[in-house]
Amino acid sequence: MVEPTGVELVGKVTGQDSPNRTGSRFGFLATDLGVLWDDGAGGVLAAFGDTYGEGWTGPGAGARSADHRRNVVARCAGGPLTGGLELASVVEDQPGHAAEILPGRRWLARLRMESTVIPTAGIAVDGVQYLHYMSVRRWGRPGSWRTNHGGIAWSADGGATWRTGRGARWRNPWWTRGRRPFQLGAFARSPDGSVVYLFGTRNGRFGPVYLARVDPGAVASPSRYEYWTGQGWVSGVKAARPVTDGPAGELSVAFHHGLGVWLMVHLDDPGGRIALRAADRPTGPWSDGVTLLSGAEHPGLYGGYLHPGALHGSDIYFTVSRWDPYNVYLARAGLLLKAH
């Protein structure tokens, strides 16, 4: 349905050797993901995962001693993306130092029951910023991990401070063996703005993609969500059925106003690539994934988050991460709409 053309890495977003000089400006040398969303006021916010500063020497056992923060949030500058993604500022805990905006629960960390807290999606509704995040219980083999829950955090002051609540979670108890969906998420708005969709996967990178919907005023209330069963919408998450098969890792979904189709970008970990799918409706059917970027050309590739300001023209922009040097890049792809 949609064919990418001229795919390229535009430039590095994070790292001291990037144009943003995130080490000297914001106190971090290494990070990942770069989840992007429209802040509802003409700007774009970016959330990053585990973030490291002074003392960073590369991924490994000693990384957490290098000024570790589980997550940070930056505000992107306006302007064209042809020269890269410019970070204008970060939420700080002191001048020149990006703050951890979603702290972990220390008592769980002491019991080795929570390793980190990682944002996976963002959306703004009526002046409130919402983040979907995952509480990671423990890491497993590459591409696999266990979560305690996927949850929603919210901020009423533009992302400066955030709150979470027990009722704003999709729990993933140990007896489910990691089968609960919506541990990772991807928010999207309907073209008319009347519905918020949440696409979700299980913990790890190998499961299918599920779909939920909610009234925009109830984003932080999982009990108000409805779930797609393949035939209709129901209120119980246990009845949810995939809208597309995996394997899907980190993902983002958006309606492309220029082409009039839904786009999904996600990691295909076994295939070693960032994949692109398209559909006429969020419920699908979704096209087979076509390759945007290959891990053979860009080793350690993962992520894939659409830029919300590039959904009208012939080009899309999206962030991707590389495990080594453990930083974020901006990529571009042209799109051709094919008959189907």
NUFI-481703 format. One record per residue (C-alpha): residue number from 0; residue in one letter; x, y negated, z. Coordinates in Angstrom, 3 decimals. Layout:
<recs>
+-----+----+----------+----------+----------+
|   i | aa |        u |        v |        w |
+-----+----+----------+----------+----------+
| NUM |  a |        X |        Y |        Z |
...
+-----+----+----------+----------+----------+
</recs>
This chain:
<recs>
+-----+----+----------+----------+----------+
|   i | aa |        u |        v |        w |
+-----+----+----------+----------+----------+
|   0 |  m |    0.000 |    0.000 |    0.000 |
|   1 |  v |    2.802 |   -2.447 |    0.941 |
|   2 |  e |    6.303 |   -2.157 |   -0.473 |
|   3 |  p |    9.211 |   -3.998 |    1.172 |
|   4 |  t |   11.842 |   -5.620 |   -1.043 |
|   5 |  g |   15.117 |   -7.395 |   -0.427 |
|   6 |  v |   15.392 |   -6.319 |    3.212 |
|   7 |  e |   18.331 |   -7.914 |    5.008 |
|   8 |  l |   19.676 |   -8.874 |    8.398 |
|   9 |  v |   19.500 |  -12.661 |    8.618 |
|  10 |  g |   21.737 |  -13.024 |   11.644 |
|  11 |  k |   22.423 |  -12.274 |   15.261 |
|  12 |  v |   20.020 |  -13.722 |   17.838 |
|  13 |  t |   21.771 |  -12.879 |   21.133 |
|  14 |  g |   25.345 |  -12.545 |   22.335 |
|  15 |  q |   28.035 |  -15.147 |   22.835 |
|  16 |  d |   29.144 |  -14.651 |   19.226 |
|  17 |  s |   25.640 |  -15.452 |   17.945 |
|  18 |  p |   24.608 |  -18.978 |   16.884 |
|  19 |  n |   22.609 |  -19.164 |   20.126 |
|  20 |  r |   25.731 |  -18.577 |   22.288 |
|  21 |  t |   23.569 |  -16.917 |   24.930 |
|  22 |  g |   26.530 |  -16.261 |   27.214 |
|  23 |  s |   27.565 |  -19.869 |   27.798 |
|  24 |  r |   24.055 |  -21.363 |   27.411 |
|  25 |  f |   21.865 |  -18.818 |   29.224 |
|  26 |  g |   24.188 |  -16.541 |   31.180 |
|  27 |  f |   23.700 |  -13.312 |   29.225 |
|  28 |  l |   26.001 |  -11.497 |   26.851 |
|  29 |  a |   23.929 |   -8.431 |   26.006 |
|  30 |  t |   20.227 |   -7.591 |   25.801 |
|  31 |  d |   17.679 |   -5.875 |   23.571 |
|  32 |  l |   14.166 |   -5.838 |   22.040 |
|  33 |  g |   13.232 |   -9.496 |   21.448 |
|  34 |  v |    9.434 |   -9.112 |   21.669 |
|  35 |  l |    7.888 |  -12.135 |   19.900 |
|  36 |  w |    4.465 |  -13.755 |   20.282 |
|  37 |  d |    2.622 |  -16.995 |   19.556 |
|  38 |  d |    2.232 |  -18.973 |   22.788 |
|  39 |  g |   -1.073 |  -20.468 |   21.645 |
|  40 |  a |    0.298 |  -24.022 |   21.650 |
|  41 |  g |    2.335 |  -24.025 |   18.456 |
|  42 |  g |    5.405 |  -22.282 |   19.861 |
|  43 |  v |    6.879 |  -18.777 |   19.988 |
|  44 |  l |    8.115 |  -16.923 |   23.063 |
|  45 |  a |   10.580 |  -14.030 |   23.117 |
|  46 |  a |   10.904 |  -11.392 |   25.850 |
|  47 |  f |   14.034 |   -9.283 |   26.163 |
|  48 |  g |   14.677 |   -6.039 |   28.011 |
|  49 |  d |   17.551 |   -5.081 |   30.308 |
|  50 |  t |   19.911 |   -8.059 |   30.175 |
|  51 |  y |   23.561 |   -8.340 |   31.235 |
|  52 |  g |   25.945 |  -11.188 |   31.872 |
|  53 |  e |   29.384 |  -11.658 |   33.385 |
|  54 |  g |   31.313 |   -8.400 |   33.602 |
|  55 |  w |   29.638 |   -6.801 |   30.582 |
|  56 |  t |   32.012 |   -4.480 |   28.685 |
|  57 |  g |   29.492 |   -2.448 |   26.689 |
|  58 |  p |   26.786 |    0.189 |   27.223 |
|  59 |  g |   27.794 |    2.702 |   29.875 |
|  60 |  a |   27.641 |    3.719 |   33.490 |
|  61 |  g |   29.087 |    0.438 |   34.748 |
|  62 |  a |   26.663 |   -1.815 |   32.916 |
|  63 |  r |   24.362 |   -2.507 |   35.860 |
|  64 |  s |   27.126 |   -4.218 |   37.806 |
|  65 |  a |   27.361 |   -6.854 |   35.055 |
|  66 |  d |   24.841 |   -9.437 |   36.343 |
|  67 |  h |   21.899 |   -7.208 |   35.473 |
|  68 |  r |   18.362 |   -8.579 |   34.973 |
|  69 |  r |   15.578 |   -6.211 |   33.960 |
|  70 |  n |   13.980 |   -8.745 |   31.631 |
|  71 |  v |   14.217 |  -12.391 |   30.557 |
|  72 |  v |   12.042 |  -14.775 |   28.519 |
|  73 |  a |   13.162 |  -17.415 |   26.021 |
|  74 |  r |   11.371 |  -20.121 |   24.052 |
|  75 |  c |   12.165 |  -20.195 |   20.342 |
|  76 |  a |   12.841 |  -23.407 |   18.475 |
|  77 |  g |   10.621 |  -24.387 |   15.570 |
|  78 |  g |   11.774 |  -24.678 |   12.007 |
|  79 |  p |   12.443 |  -22.253 |    9.157 |
|  80 |  l |   13.730 |  -18.747 |    9.862 |
|  81 |  t |   15.924 |  -18.556 |    6.777 |
|  82 |  g |   18.961 |  -19.484 |    8.859 |
|  83 |  g |   18.095 |  -17.308 |   11.842 |
|  84 |  l |   16.042 |  -17.367 |   15.049 |
|  85 |  e |   17.038 |  -20.263 |   17.293 |
|  86 |  l |   16.484 |  -19.985 |   21.045 |
|  87 |  a |   15.758 |  -23.401 |   22.525 |
|  88 |  s |   15.584 |  -22.530 |   26.231 |
|  89 |  v |   15.050 |  -19.749 |   28.765 |
|  90 |  v |   13.179 |  -19.394 |   32.035 |
|  91 |  e |   15.963 |  -20.049 |   34.566 |
|  92 |  d |   16.621 |  -19.226 |   38.192 |
|  93 |  q |   19.503 |  -21.705 |   38.214 |
|  94 |  p |   20.912 |  -24.015 |   35.536 |
|  95 |  g |   22.383 |  -22.037 |   32.658 |
|  96 |  h |   21.222 |  -18.648 |   33.956 |
|  97 |  a |   18.201 |  -16.747 |   32.597 |
|  98 |  a |   15.887 |  -15.512 |   35.338 |
|  99 |  e |   14.468 |  -12.032 |   35.799 |
| 100 |  i |   10.781 |  -12.786 |   35.301 |
| 101 |  l |    9.350 |   -9.352 |   36.261 |
| 102 |  p |   11.302 |   -8.063 |   39.258 |
| 103 |  g |   11.334 |   -4.371 |   40.019 |
| 104 |  r |    9.998 |   -2.963 |   43.252 |
| 105 |  r |   13.036 |   -2.600 |   45.488 |
| 106 |  w |   11.615 |    0.181 |   47.639 |
| 107 |  l |   10.970 |    2.272 |   44.516 |
| 108 |  a |   14.478 |    1.557 |   43.253 |
| 109 |  r |   15.950 |    2.703 |   46.571 |
| 110 |  l |   13.994 |    5.953 |   46.229 |
| 111 |  r |   15.157 |    6.217 |   42.602 |
| 112 |  m |   11.556 |    6.062 |   41.458 |
| 113 |  e |   11.878 |    2.941 |   39.287 |
| 114 |  s |   14.873 |    2.277 |   37.089 |
| 115 |  t |   13.738 |   -0.890 |   35.312 |
| 116 |  v |   10.772 |   -2.978 |   34.113 |
| 117 |  i |   10.739 |   -3.717 |   30.386 |
| 118 |  p |    8.359 |   -5.977 |   28.397 |
| 119 |  t |    6.926 |   -4.378 |   25.264 |
| 120 |  a |    4.341 |   -6.881 |   23.914 |
| 121 |  g |    3.029 |  -10.405 |   24.427 |
| 122 |  i |   -0.066 |  -12.445 |   23.611 |
| 123 |  a |   -1.547 |  -15.812 |   24.600 |
| 124 |  v |   -5.252 |  -16.317 |   25.339 |
| 125 |  d |   -6.777 |  -19.644 |   26.414 |
| 126 |  g |   -3.506 |  -21.010 |   27.760 |
| 127 |  v |   -2.515 |  -17.848 |   29.643 |
| 128 |  q |    0.464 |  -15.740 |   28.565 |
| 129 |  y |    0.132 |  -11.949 |   28.902 |
| 130 |  l |    2.922 |   -9.388 |   28.776 |
| 131 |  h |    2.515 |   -5.660 |   28.432 |
| 132 |  y |    5.413 |   -3.981 |   30.229 |
| 133 |  m |    6.530 |   -0.489 |   31.216 |
| 134 |  s |    7.794 |    0.561 |   34.623 |
| 135 |  v |   10.503 |    3.104 |   33.783 |
| 136 |  r |   10.843 |    5.815 |   36.400 |
| 137 |  r |   13.924 |    7.475 |   34.924 |
| 138 |  w |   15.787 |    7.801 |   31.660 |
| 139 |  g |   16.151 |   11.176 |   29.953 |
| 140 |  r |   17.828 |   12.375 |   26.799 |
| 141 |  p |   18.148 |    9.806 |   23.987 |
| 142 |  g |   14.706 |    8.528 |   23.007 |
| 143 |  s |   13.005 |   10.036 |   26.067 |
| 144 |  w |   12.097 |    8.565 |   29.436 |
| 145 |  r |    9.400 |    8.777 |   32.097 |
| 146 |  t |    7.274 |    5.820 |   33.136 |
| 147 |  n |    5.337 |    5.133 |   36.312 |
| 148 |  h |    2.849 |    3.055 |   34.376 |
| 149 |  g |    2.291 |    0.605 |   31.573 |
| 150 |  g |    0.986 |   -2.672 |   32.923 |
| 151 |  i |   -0.082 |   -6.237 |   32.218 |
| 152 |  a |    1.592 |   -9.320 |   33.697 |
| 153 |  w |    0.258 |  -12.834 |   33.240 |
| 154 |  s |    1.490 |  -16.411 |   33.461 |
| 155 |  a |   -0.596 |  -19.574 |   33.666 |
| 156 |  d |    2.365 |  -21.973 |   33.479 |
| 157 |  g |    3.784 |  -21.234 |   30.044 |
| 158 |  g |    5.873 |  -18.254 |   31.104 |
| 159 |  a |    7.739 |  -19.836 |   34.015 |
| 160 |  t |    6.205 |  -17.561 |   36.675 |
| 161 |  w |    4.421 |  -14.226 |   36.322 |
| 162 |  r |    2.003 |  -12.110 |   38.338 |
| 163 |  t |    1.112 |   -8.425 |   38.224 |
| 164 |  g |   -1.570 |   -6.363 |   39.954 |
| 165 |  r |   -2.386 |   -2.763 |   40.765 |
| 166 |  g |   -5.586 |   -2.994 |   38.744 |
| 167 |  a |   -3.694 |   -4.095 |   35.631 |
| 168 |  r |   -2.008 |   -0.750 |   34.934 |
| 169 |  w |   -2.320 |    2.423 |   32.880 |
| 170 |  r |   -0.945 |    4.910 |   35.382 |
| 171 |  n |    1.219 |    7.823 |   34.297 |
| 172 |  p |    1.301 |   10.249 |   37.270 |
| 173 |  w |    3.915 |   12.979 |   37.347 |
| 174 |  w |    1.331 |   15.731 |   36.826 |
| 175 |  t |    0.419 |   14.319 |   33.392 |
| 176 |  r |    3.945 |   15.152 |   32.160 |
| 177 |  g |    4.110 |   11.845 |   30.349 |
| 178 |  r |    1.038 |   12.407 |   28.196 |
| 179 |  r |   -0.801 |    9.188 |   29.118 |
| 180 |  p |   -0.885 |    6.590 |   26.302 |
| 181 |  f |   -0.410 |    2.795 |   26.504 |
| 182 |  q |    2.874 |    3.069 |   28.376 |
| 183 |  l |    4.356 |    0.967 |   25.560 |
| 184 |  g |    2.100 |   -1.510 |   23.832 |
| 185 |  a |    1.592 |   -3.907 |   20.936 |
| 186 |  f |   -0.991 |   -6.684 |   21.183 |
| 187 |  a |   -2.779 |   -8.066 |   18.124 |
| 188 |  r |   -5.700 |  -10.461 |   17.556 |
| 189 |  s |   -8.509 |   -9.885 |   15.059 |
| 190 |  p |   -8.409 |  -12.413 |   12.191 |
| 191 |  d |  -11.311 |  -14.368 |   13.719 |
| 192 |  g |   -9.774 |  -14.228 |   17.218 |
| 193 |  s |  -12.806 |  -12.583 |   18.807 |
| 194 |  v |  -11.075 |   -9.304 |   19.780 |
| 195 |  v |   -7.715 |   -8.417 |   21.312 |
| 196 |  y |   -6.336 |   -5.060 |   20.229 |
| 197 |  l |   -3.732 |   -3.079 |   22.119 |
| 198 |  f |   -1.882 |   -0.396 |   20.198 |
| 199 |  g |   -0.002 |    1.967 |   22.467 |
| 200 |  t |    2.258 |    4.986 |   22.713 |
| 201 |  r |    3.275 |    7.412 |   25.415 |
| 202 |  n |    6.587 |    7.008 |   27.201 |
| 203 |  g |    9.510 |    7.616 |   24.889 |
| 204 |  r |    9.779 |    7.373 |   21.119 |
| 205 |  f |    8.235 |   10.558 |   19.773 |
| 206 |  g |    4.466 |   10.271 |   20.201 |
| 207 |  p |    1.592 |    9.018 |   18.032 |
| 208 |  v |   -0.069 |    5.579 |   18.188 |
| 209 |  y |   -3.367 |    4.960 |   20.027 |
| 210 |  l |   -5.696 |    1.945 |   19.915 |
| 211 |  a |   -7.761 |   -0.002 |   22.459 |
| 212 |  r |   -9.740 |   -3.228 |   22.260 |
| 213 |  v |  -10.900 |   -5.797 |   24.806 |
| 214 |  d |  -12.635 |   -9.141 |   25.039 |
| 215 |  p |   -9.965 |  -11.901 |   25.037 |
| 216 |  g |  -11.062 |  -12.987 |   28.513 |
| 217 |  a |  -10.290 |   -9.563 |   30.018 |
| 218 |  v |   -6.777 |   -8.792 |   28.748 |
| 219 |  a |   -5.461 |   -8.164 |   32.279 |
| 220 |  s |   -8.280 |   -5.730 |   33.152 |
| 221 |  p |   -7.644 |   -2.206 |   31.792 |
| 222 |  s |  -11.030 |   -1.120 |   33.148 |
| 223 |  r |  -12.647 |   -3.419 |   30.558 |
| 224 |  y |  -10.871 |   -1.889 |   27.549 |
| 225 |  e |  -12.529 |    0.410 |   25.009 |
| 226 |  y |  -10.593 |    3.168 |   23.266 |
| 227 |  w |  -10.774 |    4.487 |   19.713 |
| 228 |  t |  -11.744 |    8.170 |   19.503 |
| 229 |  g |  -11.496 |    8.570 |   15.745 |
| 230 |  q |  -15.254 |    8.109 |   15.429 |
| 231 |  g |  -16.081 |    5.189 |   17.710 |
| 232 |  w |  -15.242 |    3.226 |   20.840 |
| 233 |  v |  -15.598 |    4.541 |   24.400 |
| 234 |  s |  -14.675 |    3.222 |   27.834 |
| 235 |  g |  -12.535 |    6.181 |   28.990 |
| 236 |  v |   -8.854 |    6.254 |   28.054 |
| 237 |  k |   -8.791 |   10.078 |   28.239 |
| 238 |  a |  -11.006 |   10.186 |   25.127 |
| 239 |  a |   -8.554 |    8.092 |   23.066 |
| 240 |  r |   -7.249 |    9.737 |   19.908 |
| 241 |  p |   -4.363 |    8.575 |   17.708 |
| 242 |  v |   -4.947 |    6.150 |   14.855 |
| 243 |  t |   -1.744 |    7.346 |   13.216 |
| 244 |  d |    0.739 |   10.116 |   13.814 |
| 245 |  g |    4.227 |    9.426 |   15.083 |
| 246 |  p |    6.930 |    9.650 |   15.844 |
| 247 |  a |    6.646 |    6.010 |   16.890 |
| 248 |  g |    8.851 |    4.159 |   19.310 |
| 249 |  e |    8.844 |    0.432 |   20.012 |
| 250 |  l |    6.152 |   -1.116 |   17.813 |
| 251 |  s |    4.442 |   -4.338 |   16.824 |
| 252 |  v |    1.217 |   -4.891 |   14.883 |
| 253 |  a |   -0.274 |   -7.981 |   13.251 |
| 254 |  f |   -2.766 |   -9.034 |   10.602 |
| 255 |  h |   -0.994 |  -10.548 |    7.597 |
| 256 |  h |   -3.228 |  -13.398 |    6.475 |
| 257 |  g |   -1.478 |  -13.825 |    3.134 |
| 258 |  l |   -1.932 |  -10.213 |    2.042 |
| 259 |  g |   -5.161 |   -9.542 |    3.943 |
| 260 |  v |   -3.840 |   -6.312 |    5.501 |
| 261 |  w |   -2.710 |   -5.066 |    8.902 |
| 262 |  l |    1.001 |   -4.368 |    9.330 |
| 263 |  m |    2.672 |   -2.056 |   11.815 |
| 264 |  v |    6.437 |   -2.014 |   12.379 |
| 265 |  h |    7.938 |    0.692 |   14.586 |
| 266 |  l |   10.985 |    2.798 |   15.254 |
| 267 |  d |   11.037 |    6.251 |   13.683 |
| 268 |  d |   13.702 |    7.698 |   15.942 |
| 269 |  p |   14.094 |   11.164 |   14.348 |
| 270 |  g |   14.173 |    9.523 |   10.916 |
| 271 |  g |   16.768 |    7.013 |   12.051 |
| 272 |  r |   14.919 |    3.999 |   10.685 |
| 273 |  i |   12.590 |    1.074 |   11.275 |
| 274 |  a |    9.336 |    1.904 |    9.450 |
| 275 |  l |    6.518 |   -0.227 |    8.027 |
| 276 |  r |    2.886 |    0.885 |    7.738 |
| 277 |  a |   -0.206 |   -0.922 |    6.447 |
| 278 |  a |   -3.979 |   -0.569 |    6.806 |
| 279 |  d |   -7.156 |   -2.400 |    5.875 |
| 280 |  r |   -8.493 |   -2.002 |    9.424 |
| 281 |  p |   -6.785 |   -1.564 |   12.802 |
| 282 |  t |   -8.469 |    1.834 |   13.147 |
| 283 |  g |   -6.801 |    2.952 |    9.910 |
| 284 |  p |   -6.224 |    4.942 |    7.895 |
| 285 |  w |   -2.627 |    3.766 |    8.106 |
| 286 |  s |   -0.234 |    4.330 |    5.234 |
| 287 |  d |    2.794 |    6.565 |    5.553 |
| 288 |  g |    5.786 |    4.742 |    6.951 |
| 289 |  v |    8.211 |    3.256 |    4.441 |
| 290 |  t |   11.732 |    2.326 |    5.451 |
| 291 |  l |   12.522 |   -1.264 |    6.343 |
| 292 |  l |   15.999 |   -0.708 |    7.790 |
| 293 |  s |   18.063 |    2.456 |    8.011 |
| 294 |  g |   20.172 |    3.553 |   10.931 |
| 295 |  a |   22.653 |    4.968 |    8.444 |
| 296 |  e |   23.480 |    1.387 |    7.456 |
| 297 |  h |   22.919 |   -0.094 |   10.906 |
| 298 |  p |   23.927 |    2.493 |   13.538 |
| 299 |  g |   22.089 |    2.503 |   16.849 |
| 300 |  l |   19.068 |    0.723 |   15.358 |
| 301 |  y |   15.801 |    0.381 |   17.308 |
| 302 |  g |   12.954 |   -2.022 |   18.100 |
| 303 |  g |   11.093 |   -3.898 |   15.375 |
| 304 |  y |    8.975 |   -6.924 |   16.421 |
| 305 |  l |    7.166 |   -9.087 |   13.872 |
| 306 |  h |    7.576 |  -12.853 |   14.055 |
| 307 |  p |    4.082 |  -14.384 |   14.417 |
| 308 |  g |    5.022 |  -17.445 |   12.371 |
| 309 |  a |    5.720 |  -15.452 |    9.212 |
| 310 |  l |    2.400 |  -13.768 |    8.461 |
| 311 |  h |    1.114 |  -15.897 |    5.608 |
| 312 |  g |    3.758 |  -15.866 |    2.873 |
| 313 |  s |    5.577 |  -13.241 |    0.844 |
| 314 |  d |    8.298 |  -12.658 |    3.475 |
| 315 |  i |    8.060 |  -11.212 |    6.958 |
| 316 |  y |   10.662 |  -11.678 |    9.670 |
| 317 |  f |   11.205 |   -9.296 |   12.562 |
| 318 |  t |   13.689 |   -8.673 |   15.364 |
| 319 |  v |   15.643 |   -5.442 |   15.708 |
| 320 |  s |   18.222 |   -4.229 |   18.221 |
| 321 |  r |   21.434 |   -2.261 |   17.964 |
| 322 |  w |   22.619 |   -0.130 |   20.856 |
| 323 |  d |   26.226 |   -1.161 |   20.351 |
| 324 |  p |   26.870 |   -4.124 |   20.600 |
| 325 |  y |   23.539 |   -4.063 |   22.523 |
| 326 |  n |   22.144 |   -7.242 |   21.050 |
| 327 |  v |   19.225 |   -8.500 |   18.972 |
| 328 |  y |   19.160 |   -9.490 |   15.297 |
| 329 |  l |   16.639 |  -11.197 |   13.036 |
| 330 |  a |   15.744 |   -9.385 |    9.804 |
| 331 |  r |   13.759 |  -10.378 |    6.729 |
| 332 |  a |   11.789 |   -8.408 |    4.143 |
| 333 |  g |    9.796 |   -9.403 |    1.096 |
| 334 |  l |    6.433 |   -7.659 |    0.683 |
| 335 |  l |    4.630 |   -6.469 |   -2.428 |
| 336 |  l |    0.997 |   -5.381 |   -2.175 |
| 337 |  k |    0.375 |   -2.229 |   -4.222 |
| 338 |  a |   -2.976 |   -0.843 |   -5.378 |
| 339 |  h |   -4.244 |    2.148 |   -3.377 |
+-----+----+----------+----------+----------+
</recs>
